[in-house]
Amino acid sequence: MSNFTFIYPAWLLALFALPVILMLSRRNQKQGLLAPHIAQYLDPAKATNSRSKLSLFSVWWIITIIALAGPSFSTSERPSFEKTQARVLIMDMSMSMYATDVKPNRLTQARYKALDLFSQWREGVTGMVAYAGDAYTVSPLTTDSATIANLVPNLSPDIMPYQGADAAKAVERSIEMLQRANVSQGDLILIADDIDDNEKGAINDLLSGTPWRLSVLAVGTRAGSPITMSNGSMLTQDSGQTVIAKSDISNMRSISQSNQGAFALVQADNSDIETITQFIESHSLTAEVEKTTQGVTSRVNHGFWLLPLILLPALGLFRPGVIWSVLGFALLATQPNPAFASPWFTDDQIAHQYYEQGDFEQAAKLFTDPEWKGVAQYQAGQYQEAENTLSALDTERARYNHANALAQQGKFGPAIDEYKRILENNPNHAFAKSNLEILEQQQQQQQQQQQQQQQQQQQQQQQQQQQQQQQDGDQNQPQDQANQQGQQGQQGQQAENDQSQDSSSSSQGQSQPSASDSSGERPQQSANQSQQQNDNSGDGQTSSSEQELSQTSGSNANQTQAGEGDEKQGSTASATPTSAQQQESDSEGSPQMAHAQPSEASQDPDRKKLEQVESVRDPSRLLRAQMMLQAQEQGAPNNQSKKW
């Protein structure tokens, strides 16, 4: 008896109802036509029967309550089974996750949503993959979801070995993880901000005809926003323009529908998480179960031994006609009436059920209320239809949703005007104020981009004009050189003719020169001739030097153009991805500089040990080291089409 206990002791509270029942029954007996002390003498058998019935009812009540309380004298061990439901969470860690169109930014919201998903998964096995330029395993399949959840806050684009975005690689790696675990079916949950056409085609090829389902949680907006780096600067393209990270919602919705999954846009509440988890649970009822190594010890309910005593009063049901009457009432009570099942719900109520289930397109078709219809169209991504539906409404909520639909289509001007109208009537509307600030920033950025494009076009036109002028100068240069040489030759011939004329005139002017005079004039003539020759040669040297200068200037101009071209080709923006080897070389360069000028702190061995311990304890450094090892094994990614 030391092992005796009640499995459901709360039923024992029903014993306190027995005295109340007995008291009420005796009160009814006292309220008869005759006084009780007179009635017992007139009909003593009836009084005895009433007492015996109350006694039997009391015993039956006590036995029934004890049986319901579940008396137990022993225990039994039963085998336990668990679901083999498998899932892999895929996290986008590209640079575009720093965009701020979702407050505070996409990365922070993605982390929160991942933690909410892990809290919902209590059965089965879970793994996690992160991707940027390539995909890396953060955690293999495990039943301990809490441990994986501890790694989520340390994920960021800064720890990824290669920048970029390749969701198809992440899906491929997740499938390999499930196949290595010998799982027959599973779910892939992708938290991303964008899927381009190349990724969409590759993912559909990987999942076509396979037992893997893909659900997508989109973290981003169609309008997008600039990418604010961790140091506060804006990510720019190679041309110097600010990058605007826009989300292709249509592609993400398409791949989830094509691969038997659910799709949800990130929401401020938990409705997006509920949409995905409910869909996965509803489609995982046929998941395989496996017997675990540990059994379950449970108490044996011995209350069934009291059933014969409990069923003794039911013998009276075998009187003629009693059983058939009981069965007739039971059939009438359990007969369904499907004809009156649907009229209890209106179209709006049915549409609201579809809305709660995440089927926004069907809800938009069934809603008759224009405001709800516009909201459902907005959630379904039908922004033009939502704009048309909500434009006729004048409530504050309808105007706010109308402004959101305009913003999603890139109509920033009308959306800004609509937000301002809302704030004029309600200055405390926080969401309208926040969206207005975002749209004004994006409008300014668009104007700046247009100005930059115009300036670049003007610069390109100026460069083309300069190049054309230089080419024309190079073509005219040989003709100028030939003209200069011809002029110099004519000047030399004219000088020789003048010299010969001077010598003939001097010889004719002196009829009888003496020997000393003739000898004195010859050196003068020779000096004049030599001087003229030197002048001619000097002119020739001058022209040749001018030719060399012109050629040198032309070559220098060509070299300058080539240098400018090289500089243009060599200039890169901050969006250019860096390889793992470059990052390793950068990380190795800083200790060398520190070693060149050692300080007292760096020479302290105890301080070095503490720094090493702290660095090892940093989970983000451990994750980065893990991904670097995987990057070395996998090699550099081939697909570098998306840099951010």
Secondary structure, DSSP 8 states (H G I E B T S, - for coil): -TT-EESSGGGGGGGGHHHHHHHHHHHHHHTSSS-HHHHHHH-HHHHHHHHHHHHHHHHHHHHHHHHHH-EES-EEEE--EEE--EEEEEEE-SGGGGB-SSSS-HHHHHHHHHHHHHHH--SSEEEEEEESSSEEEEEEEES-HHHHHHHGGG--GGG-SS-S--HHHHHHHHHHHHHHTT-S-EEEEEEES---HHHHHHHHHHHTTSSEEEEEEE-S-SS-EEBB-TTS-B-B-TTS-B-EE---HHHHHHHHHHTT--EEE--SSSHHHHHHHHHHHHT-TT--EEE-SS-EEEE---GGGGHHHHHGGGGGGGSTTHHHHHHHHHHHHH---GGGSSTTS-HHHHHHHHHHHT-HHHHHHH--SHHHHHHHHHHTT-HHHHHHHHTT--SHHHHHHHHHHHHHTT-HHHHHHHHHHHHHH-TT-HHHHHHHHHHHHHHHHHHHHHHHHHHHHHHHHHHHHHHHHHHHHHHHHHHHHHHHHHHHHHHHHHHHHHHHHHHHHHHHH-SS--HHHHHHHHHHHHHHHHHHHHHHHHHHHHHHHHHHHHHHHHHHHHHHHHHHHHHHHH---TTS---HHHHHHHHHHHHHHHHHS--HHHH-HHHHHHHHHHHHH-HHHHHHHHHHHHHHHH-S-S--S---
